[in-house]
Amino acid sequence: MLRAIVPVVAVLCATSAAAQSLAPMQAPGLLGIGPPPVSSSPGDASRETEEQMKAKGLKACKVGDRVLAEYENRWISAQVIEVSEDQTVVTPCRVHFIGRPPSGDVSVPPWRLRAEDARP
């Protein structure tokens, strides 16, 4: 019985010592050291600043336009269903997200919209 335990203890000690001697980037899976895991979500790949979005976004919208709307850091296919004529309104474009219930319709500024063929 003692002969079976000794090799197991030797392997465990050797693995622990080897992991501690490696730099964190060389042993990301050993002992929980290394860089944090990277998100695989496509929406997390790159975030645009508000200034970048204003430069790339639409300048105006009209009812019936098929667009991509930025919502919760994702670009979702939508259709403009209402446009406010009031110039003081910050979010004049009301959009309906395609395939979603009408309760999810939101009003957004035109710079948070892009032409549907301009998928980011």
DAURLIN-V77855 format. One record per residue. RES is the residue in one letter. BURIAL is b if it has 24 or more other ideal C-beta (glycine too) atoms within 12 Angstrom, else e. Layout:
{{RES	BURIAL} {RES	BURIAL}}
//
This chain:
{{M	e} {L	e} {R	e} {A	e} {I	e} {V	e} {P	e} {V	e} {V	e} {A	e} {V	e} {L	e} {C	e} {A	e} {T	e} {S	e} {A	e} {A	e} {A	e} {Q	e} {S	e} {L	e} {A	e} {P	e} {M	e} {Q	e} {A	e} {P	e} {G	e} {L	e} {L	e} {G	e} {I	e} {G	e} {P	e} {P	e} {P	e} {V	e} {S	e} {S	e} {S	e} {P	e} {G	e} {D	e} {A	e} {S	e} {R	e} {E	e} {T	e} {E	e} {E	e} {Q	e} {M	b} {K	e} {A	e} {K	e} {G	b} {L	b} {K	e} {A	e} {C	b} {K	e} {V	e} {G	e} {D	b} {R	b} {V	b} {L	b} {A	b} {E	b} {Y	e} {E	e} {N	e} {R	e} {W	b} {I	b} {S	b} {A	b} {Q	b} {V	b} {I	b} {E	b} {V	b} {S	e} {E	e} {D	e} {Q	e} {T	e} {V	e} {V	e} {T	e} {P	b} {C	b} {R	b} {V	b} {H	b} {F	b} {I	e} {G	e} {R	e} {P	e} {P	e} {S	e} {G	e} {D	e} {V	b} {S	b} {V	b} {P	b} {P	b} {W	b} {R	b} {L	b} {R	b} {A	e} {E	e} {D	e} {A	e} {R	e} {P	e}}
//
